Amino acid sequence: MRTRRNSPQLDLEIGIRHPLSPVVHDYPSAKLTLHPFLCHHTSGEPKLIECQQALWINPPRLREFRFPPANESLIEEVIRITAPDAAVAP
């Protein structure tokens, strides 16, 4: 699956490489379902439209940052499938 999309939060062109596992998380006030994809940067420079800072990091470093609880399993999946010996090429 290779579709070019614009990421409105950063104003980047991205390509979708691989769908990731859906994530369902129950917050006290709502149930959230995420439908994530592993993507790659194809063009553009990050513009801080809806965020305070943008960094390019290696996936294992994601563990160093705070994310909402719903993202925990997603972050581990990204780290696992982008590892050098993973079956899914990044």
ZADOTI-674749 format. One record per atom (N, C-alpha, C, O, CB): atom name; residue number from 1; residue in one letter; x, y, z. Coordinates in steps of 0.02 Angstrom, whole numbers. Glycine has a CB too. Layout:
% ZADOTI-674749
+------+-----+------+--------+--------+--------+
| site | pos | code |     xx |     yy |     zz |
+------+-----+------+--------+--------+--------+
|   CA | NUM |    A |      X |      Y |      Z |
...
+------+-----+------+--------+--------+--------+
//
This chain:
% ZADOTI-674749
+------+-----+------+--------+--------+--------+
| site | pos | code |     xx |     yy |     zz |
+------+-----+------+--------+--------+--------+
|    N |   1 |    M |     42 |    -58 |      0 |
|   CA |   1 |    M |      0 |      0 |      0 |
|    C |   1 |    M |     45 |     62 |      0 |
|    O |   1 |    M |     79 |     75 |     50 |
|   CB |   1 |    M |    -48 |      0 |     61 |
|    N |   2 |    R |     46 |     99 |    -54 |
|   CA |   2 |    R |     87 |    159 |    -58 |
|    C |   2 |    R |     45 |    217 |    -83 |
|    O |   2 |    R |     37 |    227 |   -143 |
|   CB |   2 |    R |    148 |    148 |   -106 |
|    N |   3 |    T |     18 |    254 |    -38 |
|   CA |   3 |    T |    -25 |    310 |    -54 |
|    C |   3 |    T |      6 |    374 |    -26 |
|    O |   3 |    T |     26 |    376 |     32 |
|   CB |   3 |    T |    -96 |    300 |    -26 |
|    N |   4 |    R |     10 |    424 |    -67 |
|   CA |   4 |    R |     36 |    488 |    -42 |
|    C |   4 |    R |    -20 |    526 |     -7 |
|    O |   4 |    R |    -76 |    531 |    -33 |
|   CB |   4 |    R |     66 |    531 |   -100 |
|    N |   5 |    R |     -5 |    550 |     51 |
|   CA |   5 |    R |    -53 |    588 |     90 |
|    C |   5 |    R |    -19 |    650 |    118 |
|    O |   5 |    R |     42 |    651 |    127 |
|   CB |   5 |    R |    -84 |    544 |    147 |
|    N |   6 |    N |    -58 |    699 |    132 |
|   CA |   6 |    N |    -33 |    758 |    166 |
|    C |   6 |    N |    -48 |    751 |    240 |
|    O |   6 |    N |   -105 |    736 |    258 |
|   CB |   6 |    N |    -63 |    824 |    136 |
|    N |   7 |    S |      2 |    763 |    282 |
|   CA |   7 |    S |     -8 |    761 |    354 |
|    C |   7 |    S |    -25 |    832 |    377 |
|    O |   7 |    S |     20 |    873 |    383 |
|   CB |   7 |    S |     55 |    734 |    390 |
|    N |   8 |    P |    -89 |    847 |    389 |
|   CA |   8 |    P |   -109 |    916 |    405 |
|    C |   8 |    P |    -79 |    943 |    469 |
|    O |   8 |    P |    -73 |   1004 |    477 |
|   CB |   8 |    P |   -183 |    920 |    409 |
|    N |   9 |    Q |    -61 |    900 |    516 |
|   CA |   9 |    Q |    -32 |    924 |    579 |
|    C |   9 |    Q |     38 |    953 |    569 |
|    O |   9 |    Q |     60 |    995 |    607 |
|   CB |   9 |    Q |    -30 |    868 |    631 |
|    N |  10 |    L |     74 |    930 |    517 |
|   CA |  10 |    L |    143 |    953 |    505 |
|    C |  10 |    L |    153 |    981 |    435 |
|    O |  10 |    L |    207 |   1009 |    422 |
|   CB |  10 |    L |    191 |    897 |    516 |
|    N |  11 |    D |    104 |    975 |    391 |
|   CA |  11 |    D |    109 |    998 |    321 |
|    C |  11 |    D |    165 |    961 |    284 |
|    O |  11 |    D |    207 |    992 |    252 |
|   CB |  11 |    D |    121 |   1074 |    319 |
|    N |  12 |    L |    166 |    894 |    290 |
|   CA |  12 |    L |    215 |    852 |    255 |
|    C |  12 |    L |    179 |    806 |    206 |
|    O |  12 |    L |    121 |    789 |    216 |
|   CB |  12 |    L |    255 |    811 |    306 |
|    N |  13 |    E |    215 |    786 |    154 |
|   CA |  13 |    E |    191 |    732 |    111 |
|    C |  13 |    E |    219 |    668 |    139 |
|    O |  13 |    E |    279 |    662 |    152 |
|   CB |  13 |    E |    213 |    744 |     36 |
|    N |  14 |    I |    176 |    618 |    148 |
|   CA |  14 |    I |    196 |    554 |    175 |
|    C |  14 |    I |    170 |    498 |    132 |
|    O |  14 |    I |    121 |    507 |     95 |
|   CB |  14 |    I |    171 |    546 |    248 |
|    N |  15 |    G |    201 |    441 |    136 |
|   CA |  15 |    G |    178 |    381 |    101 |
|    C |  15 |    G |    162 |    328 |    152 |
|    O |  15 |    G |    197 |    319 |    202 |
|   CB |  15 |    G |    231 |    356 |     51 |
|    N |  16 |    I |    108 |    291 |    140 |
|   CA |  16 |    I |     88 |    237 |    186 |
|    C |  16 |    I |    125 |    174 |    165 |
|    O |  16 |    I |    122 |    153 |    107 |
|   CB |  16 |    I |     11 |    226 |    185 |
|    N |  17 |    R |    159 |    143 |    213 |
|   CA |  17 |    R |    196 |     82 |    200 |
|    C |  17 |    R |    160 |     19 |    223 |
|    O |  17 |    R |    161 |    -32 |    189 |
|   CB |  17 |    R |    263 |     85 |    232 |
|    N |  18 |    H |    128 |     23 |    281 |
|   CA |  18 |    H |    101 |    -38 |    311 |
|    C |  18 |    H |     48 |    -20 |    363 |
|    O |  18 |    H |     60 |     23 |    405 |
|   CB |  18 |    H |    158 |    -80 |    343 |
|    N |  19 |    P |    -11 |    -53 |    361 |
|   CA |  19 |    P |    -59 |    -41 |    415 |
|    C |  19 |    P |    -34 |    -74 |    479 |
|    O |  19 |    P |     -3 |   -127 |    477 |
|   CB |  19 |    P |   -129 |    -69 |    396 |
|    N |  20 |    L |    -48 |    -43 |    535 |
|   CA |  20 |    L |    -31 |    -70 |    601 |
|    C |  20 |    L |    -94 |    -96 |    635 |
|    O |  20 |    L |   -149 |    -85 |    611 |
|   CB |  20 |    L |      4 |    -16 |    645 |
|    N |  21 |    S |    -85 |   -130 |    690 |
|   CA |  21 |    S |   -142 |   -159 |    726 |
|    C |  21 |    S |   -187 |   -103 |    754 |
|    O |  21 |    S |   -161 |    -55 |    783 |
|   CB |  21 |    S |   -118 |   -205 |    783 |
|    N |  22 |    P |   -252 |   -108 |    746 |
|   CA |  22 |    P |   -297 |    -59 |    777 |
|    C |  22 |    P |   -288 |    -61 |    853 |
|    O |  22 |    P |   -275 |   -113 |    883 |
|   CB |  22 |    P |   -371 |    -73 |    758 |
|    N |  23 |    V |   -296 |     -3 |    883 |
|   CA |  23 |    V |   -288 |      4 |    956 |
|    C |  23 |    V |   -354 |     28 |    984 |
|    O |  23 |    V |   -381 |     79 |    962 |
|   CB |  23 |    V |   -230 |     53 |    974 |
|    N |  24 |    V |   -381 |     -8 |   1033 |
|   CA |  24 |    V |   -442 |     13 |   1067 |
|    C |  24 |    V |   -423 |     28 |   1140 |
|    O |  24 |    V |   -391 |    -13 |   1174 |
|   CB |  24 |    V |   -498 |    -43 |   1063 |
|    N |  25 |    H |   -443 |     87 |   1163 |
|   CA |  25 |    H |   -426 |    107 |   1231 |
|    C |  25 |    H |   -487 |    140 |   1263 |
|    O |  25 |    H |   -520 |    183 |   1233 |
|   CB |  25 |    H |   -365 |    156 |   1232 |
|    N |  26 |    D |   -502 |    119 |   1324 |
|   CA |  26 |    D |   -558 |    147 |   1361 |
|    C |  26 |    D |   -532 |    201 |   1408 |
|    O |  26 |    D |   -499 |    187 |   1458 |
|   CB |  26 |    D |   -595 |     93 |   1400 |
|    N |  27 |    Y |   -548 |    264 |   1392 |
|   CA |  27 |    Y |   -535 |    319 |   1437 |
|    C |  27 |    Y |   -596 |    326 |   1482 |
|    O |  27 |    Y |   -649 |    300 |   1465 |
|   CB |  27 |    Y |   -520 |    386 |   1398 |
|    N |  28 |    P |   -591 |    360 |   1539 |
|   CA |  28 |    P |   -649 |    368 |   1582 |
|    C |  28 |    P |   -710 |    399 |   1547 |
|    O |  28 |    P |   -767 |    382 |   1562 |
|   CB |  28 |    P |   -631 |    410 |   1642 |
|    N |  29 |    S |   -697 |    445 |   1501 |
|   CA |  29 |    S |   -753 |    480 |   1469 |
|    C |  29 |    S |   -771 |    455 |   1399 |
|    O |  29 |    S |   -822 |    476 |   1371 |
|   CB |  29 |    S |   -738 |    552 |   1466 |
|    N |  30 |    A |   -729 |    412 |   1369 |
|   CA |  30 |    A |   -742 |    390 |   1301 |
|    C |  30 |    A |   -701 |    328 |   1283 |
|    O |  30 |    A |   -650 |    314 |   1315 |
|   CB |  30 |    A |   -728 |    446 |   1251 |
|    N |  31 |    K |   -724 |    293 |   1233 |
|   CA |  31 |    K |   -687 |    236 |   1206 |
|    C |  31 |    K |   -655 |    260 |   1141 |
|    O |  31 |    K |   -688 |    290 |   1098 |
|   CB |  31 |    K |   -734 |    173 |   1194 |
|    N |  32 |    L |   -590 |    247 |   1133 |
|   CA |  32 |    L |   -553 |    272 |   1075 |
|    C |  32 |    L |   -528 |    212 |   1035 |
|    O |  32 |    L |   -501 |    164 |   1062 |
|   CB |  32 |    L |   -494 |    316 |   1098 |
|    N |  33 |    T |   -536 |    216 |    969 |
|   CA |  33 |    T |   -508 |    166 |    924 |
|    C |  33 |    T |   -462 |    201 |    875 |
|    O |  33 |    T |   -483 |    246 |    838 |
|   CB |  33 |    T |   -564 |    126 |    886 |
|    N |  34 |    L |   -399 |    181 |    874 |
|   CA |  34 |    L |   -350 |    208 |    828 |
|    C |  34 |    L |   -339 |    159 |    771 |
|    O |  34 |    L |   -337 |     99 |    782 |
|   CB |  34 |    L |   -283 |    224 |    863 |
|    N |  35 |    H |   -334 |    185 |    710 |
|   CA |  35 |    H |   -319 |    144 |    651 |
|    C |  35 |    H |   -253 |    170 |    622 |
|    O |  35 |    H |   -254 |    208 |    573 |
|   CB |  35 |    H |   -378 |    147 |    598 |
|    N |  36 |    P |   -196 |    150 |    651 |
|   CA |  36 |    P |   -132 |    179 |    632 |
|    C |  36 |    P |   -100 |    146 |    571 |
|    O |  36 |    P |   -119 |     90 |    552 |
|   CB |  36 |    P |    -84 |    175 |    690 |
|    N |  37 |    F |    -53 |    181 |    541 |
|   CA |  37 |    F |    -15 |    157 |    484 |
|    C |  37 |    F |     58 |    175 |    494 |
|    O |  37 |    F |     74 |    228 |    522 |
|   CB |  37 |    F |    -42 |    186 |    417 |
|    N |  38 |    L |    103 |    132 |    471 |
|   CA |  38 |    L |    174 |    149 |    468 |
|    C |  38 |    L |    184 |    189 |    404 |
|    O |  38 |    L |    166 |    165 |    350 |
|   CB |  38 |    L |    220 |     85 |    471 |
|    N |  39 |    C |    211 |    249 |    410 |
|   CA |  39 |    C |    219 |    293 |    352 |
|    C |  39 |    C |    292 |    314 |    345 |
|    O |  39 |    C |    332 |    304 |    390 |
|   CB |  39 |    C |    174 |    355 |    359 |
|    N |  40 |    H |    307 |    343 |    288 |
|   CA |  40 |    H |    374 |    371 |    277 |
|    C |  40 |    H |    367 |    441 |    248 |
|    O |  40 |    H |    319 |    457 |    214 |
|   CB |  40 |    H |    416 |    325 |    230 |
|    N |  41 |    H |    416 |    481 |    261 |
|   CA |  41 |    H |    419 |    550 |    238 |
|    C |  41 |    H |    440 |    551 |    165 |
|    O |  41 |    H |    491 |    522 |    148 |
|   CB |  41 |    H |    468 |    592 |    282 |
|    N |  42 |    T |    401 |    584 |    122 |
|   CA |  42 |    T |    420 |    587 |     52 |
|    C |  42 |    T |    444 |    657 |     32 |
|    O |  42 |    T |    488 |    663 |    -10 |
|   CB |  42 |    T |    362 |    566 |      8 |
|    N |  43 |    S |    415 |    709 |     62 |
|   CA |  43 |    S |    438 |    776 |     46 |
|    C |  43 |    S |    411 |    826 |     96 |
|    O |  43 |    S |    365 |    813 |    134 |
|   CB |  43 |    S |    416 |    796 |    -25 |
|    N |  44 |    G |    442 |    884 |     95 |
|   CA |  44 |    G |    421 |    939 |    139 |
|    C |  44 |    G |    461 |    942 |    203 |
|    O |  44 |    G |    493 |    893 |    223 |
|   CB |  44 |    G |    348 |    932 |    155 |
|    N |  45 |    E |    458 |    999 |    234 |
|   CA |  45 |    E |    490 |   1009 |    299 |
|    C |  45 |    E |    435 |   1020 |    351 |
|    O |  45 |    E |    385 |   1052 |    336 |
|   CB |  45 |    E |    539 |   1070 |    298 |
|    N |  46 |    P |    443 |    993 |    411 |
|   CA |  46 |    P |    391 |   1000 |    462 |
|    C |  46 |    P |    375 |   1073 |    477 |
|    O |  46 |    P |    420 |   1114 |    487 |
|   CB |  46 |    P |    411 |    964 |    526 |
|    N |  47 |    K |    311 |   1088 |    479 |
|   CA |  47 |    K |    287 |   1154 |    500 |
|    C |  47 |    K |    247 |   1142 |    563 |
|    O |  47 |    K |    201 |   1101 |    564 |
|   CB |  47 |    K |    245 |   1190 |    444 |
|    N |  48 |    L |    262 |   1177 |    615 |
|   CA |  48 |    L |    230 |   1166 |    680 |
|    C |  48 |    L |    161 |   1199 |    681 |
|    O |  48 |    L |    152 |   1253 |    708 |
|   CB |  48 |    L |    274 |   1195 |    737 |
|    N |  49 |    I |    112 |   1164 |    652 |
|   CA |  49 |    I |     44 |   1189 |    646 |
|    C |  49 |    I |      4 |   1172 |    709 |
|    O |  49 |    I |    -27 |   1216 |    738 |
|   CB |  49 |    I |     10 |   1161 |    583 |
|    N |  50 |    E |      4 |   1109 |    729 |
|   CA |  50 |    E |    -35 |   1087 |    787 |
|    C |  50 |    E |      9 |   1054 |    839 |
|    O |  50 |    E |    -15 |   1013 |    878 |
|   CB |  50 |    E |    -90 |   1039 |    765 |
|    N |  51 |    C |     73 |   1070 |    840 |
|   CA |  51 |    C |    118 |   1042 |    889 |
|    C |  51 |    C |    171 |   1094 |    908 |
|    O |  51 |    C |    179 |   1145 |    873 |
|   CB |  51 |    C |    152 |    977 |    863 |
|    N |  52 |    Q |    207 |   1081 |    961 |
|   CA |  52 |    Q |    256 |   1128 |    986 |
|    C |  52 |    Q |    326 |   1115 |    960 |
|    O |  52 |    Q |    367 |   1160 |    956 |
|   CB |  52 |    Q |    256 |   1128 |   1060 |
|    N |  53 |    Q |    341 |   1051 |    944 |
|   CA |  53 |    Q |    409 |   1032 |    924 |
|    C |  53 |    Q |    405 |    971 |    879 |
|    O |  53 |    Q |    361 |    929 |    887 |
|   CB |  53 |    Q |    453 |   1018 |    987 |
|    N |  54 |    A |    451 |    966 |    832 |
|   CA |  54 |    A |    456 |    908 |    788 |
|    C |  54 |    A |    528 |    883 |    789 |
|    O |  54 |    A |    575 |    923 |    782 |
|   CB |  54 |    A |    433 |    925 |    715 |
|    N |  55 |    L |    537 |    818 |    797 |
|   CA |  55 |    L |    603 |    787 |    797 |
|    C |  55 |    L |    602 |    725 |    753 |
|    O |  55 |    L |    552 |    688 |    752 |
|   CB |  55 |    L |    625 |    769 |    869 |
|    N |  56 |    W |    656 |    712 |    716 |
|   CA |  56 |    W |    665 |    649 |    681 |
|    C |  56 |    W |    705 |    605 |    728 |
|    O |  56 |    W |    762 |    622 |    746 |
|   CB |  56 |    W |    700 |    659 |    611 |
|    N |  57 |    I |    677 |    549 |    749 |
|   CA |  57 |    I |    712 |    504 |    795 |
|    C |  57 |    I |    706 |    432 |    771 |
|    O |  57 |    I |    663 |    415 |    730 |
|   CB |  57 |    I |    682 |    510 |    867 |
|    N |  58 |    N |    750 |    389 |    796 |
|   CA |  58 |    N |    744 |    317 |    783 |
|    C |  58 |    N |    688 |    290 |    827 |
|    O |  58 |    N |    680 |    312 |    884 |
|   CB |  58 |    N |    811 |    280 |    797 |
|    N |  59 |    P |    648 |    242 |    801 |
|   CA |  59 |    P |    590 |    217 |    838 |
|    C |  59 |    P |    603 |    197 |    911 |
|    O |  59 |    P |    560 |    212 |    953 |
|   CB |  59 |    P |    562 |    160 |    803 |
|    N |  60 |    P |    658 |    163 |    928 |
|   CA |  60 |    P |    667 |    145 |    999 |
|    C |  60 |    P |    668 |    205 |   1046 |
|    O |  60 |    P |    652 |    198 |   1105 |
|   CB |  60 |    P |    732 |    107 |   1006 |
|    N |  61 |    R |    685 |    263 |   1021 |
|   CA |  61 |    R |    685 |    323 |   1063 |
|    C |  61 |    R |    615 |    347 |   1081 |
|    O |  61 |    R |    607 |    390 |   1124 |
|   CB |  61 |    R |    723 |    379 |   1028 |
|    N |  62 |    L |    564 |    320 |   1048 |
|   CA |  62 |    L |    495 |    339 |   1065 |
|    C |  62 |    L |    480 |    326 |   1138 |
|    O |  62 |    L |    440 |    361 |   1169 |
|   CB |  62 |    L |    445 |    301 |   1021 |
|    N |  63 |    R |    513 |    276 |   1167 |
|   CA |  63 |    R |    502 |    259 |   1238 |
|    C |  63 |    R |    525 |    315 |   1285 |
|    O |  63 |    R |    505 |    316 |   1343 |
|   CB |  63 |    R |    540 |    195 |   1255 |
|    N |  64 |    E |    565 |    362 |   1261 |
|   CA |  64 |    E |    590 |    417 |   1302 |
|    C |  64 |    E |    540 |    474 |   1309 |
|    O |  64 |    E |    551 |    520 |   1349 |
|   CB |  64 |    E |    654 |    443 |   1272 |
|    N |  65 |    F |    486 |    472 |   1271 |
|   CA |  65 |    F |    438 |    527 |   1270 |
|    C |  65 |    F |    372 |    505 |   1302 |
|    O |  65 |    F |    355 |    446 |   1303 |
|   CB |  65 |    F |    427 |    552 |   1199 |
|    N |  66 |    R |    334 |    554 |   1327 |
|   CA |  66 |    R |    269 |    539 |   1356 |
|    C |  66 |    R |    215 |    540 |   1302 |
|    O |  66 |    R |    212 |    586 |   1261 |
|   CB |  66 |    R |    251 |    590 |   1412 |
|    N |  67 |    F |    173 |    489 |   1303 |
|   CA |  67 |    F |    117 |    483 |   1257 |
|    C |  67 |    F |     56 |    464 |   1297 |
|    O |  67 |    F |     62 |    439 |   1353 |
|   CB |  67 |    F |    132 |    430 |   1201 |
|    N |  68 |    P |     -3 |    475 |   1270 |
|   CA |  68 |    P |    -64 |    453 |   1303 |
|    C |  68 |    P |    -63 |    376 |   1311 |
|    O |  68 |    P |    -32 |    342 |   1271 |
|   CB |  68 |    P |   -128 |    476 |   1264 |
|    N |  69 |    P |    -98 |    350 |   1362 |
|   CA |  69 |    P |    -98 |    277 |   1373 |
|    C |  69 |    P |   -119 |    236 |   1312 |
|    O |  69 |    P |    -94 |    180 |   1303 |
|   CB |  69 |    P |   -145 |    262 |   1430 |
|    N |  70 |    A |   -163 |    262 |   1271 |
|   CA |  70 |    A |   -186 |    224 |   1212 |
|    C |  70 |    A |   -129 |    210 |   1163 |
|    O |  70 |    A |   -135 |    163 |   1123 |
|   CB |  70 |    A |   -241 |    262 |   1176 |
|    N |  71 |    N |    -75 |    247 |   1165 |
|   CA |  71 |    N |    -20 |    239 |   1118 |
|    C |  71 |    N |     31 |    187 |   1138 |
|    O |  71 |    N |     74 |    170 |   1098 |
|   CB |  71 |    N |     14 |    305 |   1108 |
|    N |  72 |    E |     29 |    161 |   1199 |
|   CA |  72 |    E |     82 |    116 |   1224 |
|    C |  72 |    E |     93 |     55 |   1179 |
|    O |  72 |    E |    149 |     41 |   1160 |
|   CB |  72 |    E |     66 |     94 |   1294 |
|    N |  73 |    S |     40 |     19 |   1163 |
|   CA |  73 |    S |     49 |    -41 |   1122 |
|    C |  73 |    S |     69 |    -23 |   1050 |
|    O |  73 |    S |    106 |    -60 |   1018 |
|   CB |  73 |    S |    -16 |    -83 |   1121 |
|    N |  74 |    L |     45 |     33 |   1026 |
|   CA |  74 |    L |     62 |     57 |    959 |
|    C |  74 |    L |    137 |     72 |    954 |
|    O |  74 |    L |    169 |     52 |    905 |
|   CB |  74 |    L |     21 |    119 |    942 |
|    N |  75 |    I |    164 |    106 |   1004 |
|   CA |  75 |    I |    235 |    122 |   1004 |
|    C |  75 |    I |    277 |     58 |   1004 |
|    O |  75 |    I |    327 |     54 |    968 |
|   CB |  75 |    I |    253 |    166 |   1065 |
|    N |  76 |    E |    258 |      9 |   1044 |
|   CA |  76 |    E |    296 |    -54 |   1045 |
|    C |  76 |    E |    292 |    -90 |    978 |
|    O |  76 |    E |    341 |   -120 |    957 |
|   CB |  76 |    E |    269 |   -100 |   1101 |
|    N |  77 |    E |    235 |    -87 |    945 |
|   CA |  77 |    E |    229 |   -119 |    879 |
|    C |  77 |    E |    274 |    -84 |    828 |
|    O |  77 |    E |    307 |   -117 |    789 |
|   CB |  77 |    E |    155 |   -118 |    855 |
|    N |  78 |    V |    275 |    -18 |    829 |
|   CA |  78 |    V |    318 |     19 |    783 |
|    C |  78 |    V |    391 |      1 |    794 |
|    O |  78 |    V |    428 |    -10 |    746 |
|   CB |  78 |    V |    308 |     96 |    791 |
|    N |  79 |    I |    412 |     -2 |    857 |
|   CA |  79 |    I |    481 |    -20 |    872 |
|    C |  79 |    I |    496 |    -91 |    848 |
|    O |  79 |    I |    549 |   -103 |    819 |
|   CB |  79 |    I |    495 |    -15 |    948 |
|    N |  80 |    R |    449 |   -137 |    859 |
|   CA |  80 |    R |    460 |   -207 |    839 |
|    C |  80 |    R |    465 |   -214 |    763 |
|    O |  80 |    R |    510 |   -248 |    739 |
|   CB |  80 |    R |    403 |   -251 |    866 |
|    N |  81 |    I |    420 |   -183 |    725 |
|   CA |  81 |    I |    420 |   -194 |    653 |
|    C |  81 |    I |    472 |   -152 |    616 |
|    O |  81 |    I |    485 |   -165 |    557 |
|   CB |  81 |    I |    352 |   -180 |    625 |
|    N |  82 |    T |    501 |   -103 |    649 |
|   CA |  82 |    T |    554 |    -64 |    616 |
|    C |  82 |    T |    624 |    -86 |    637 |
|    O |  82 |    T |    673 |    -57 |    616 |
|   CB |  82 |    T |    545 |     10 |    631 |
|    N |  83 |    A |    628 |   -137 |    678 |
|   CA |  83 |    A |    693 |   -164 |    699 |
|    C |  83 |    A |    730 |   -191 |    637 |
|    O |  83 |    A |    697 |   -214 |    590 |
|   CB |  83 |    A |    685 |   -221 |    754 |
|    N |  84 |    P |    795 |   -188 |    636 |
|   CA |  84 |    P |    834 |   -210 |    577 |
|    C |  84 |    P |    818 |   -281 |    554 |
|    O |  84 |    P |    823 |   -296 |    495 |
|   CB |  84 |    P |    907 |   -205 |    592 |
|    N |  85 |    D |    799 |   -325 |    600 |
|   CA |  85 |    D |    786 |   -395 |    582 |
|    C |  85 |    D |    711 |   -410 |    573 |
|    O |  85 |    D |    692 |   -468 |    569 |
|   CB |  85 |    D |    815 |   -440 |    634 |
|    N |  86 |    A |    670 |   -358 |    570 |
|   CA |  86 |    A |    597 |   -368 |    565 |
|    C |  86 |    A |    577 |   -392 |    495 |
|    O |  86 |    A |    611 |   -377 |    446 |
|   CB |  86 |    A |    560 |   -302 |    582 |
|    N |  87 |    A |    522 |   -429 |    492 |
|   CA |  87 |    A |    497 |   -455 |    428 |
|    C |  87 |    A |    467 |   -400 |    385 |
|    O |  87 |    A |    469 |   -405 |    324 |
|   CB |  87 |    A |    445 |   -510 |    440 |
|    N |  88 |    V |    440 |   -348 |    416 |
|   CA |  88 |    V |    411 |   -292 |    379 |
|    C |  88 |    V |    464 |   -238 |    371 |
|    O |  88 |    V |    487 |   -210 |    421 |
|   CB |  88 |    V |    347 |   -264 |    414 |
|    N |  89 |    A |    484 |   -224 |    311 |
|   CA |  89 |    A |    536 |   -173 |    300 |
|    C |  89 |    A |    506 |   -104 |    309 |
|    O |  89 |    A |    452 |    -90 |    284 |
|   CB |  89 |    A |    567 |   -180 |    229 |
|    N |  90 |    P |    541 |    -60 |    345 |
|   CA |  90 |    P |    516 |      8 |    356 |
|    C |  90 |    P |    514 |     50 |    294 |
|    O |  90 |    P |    494 |    108 |    297 |
|   CB |  90 |    P |    557 |     42 |    406 |
+------+-----+------+--------+--------+--------+
//
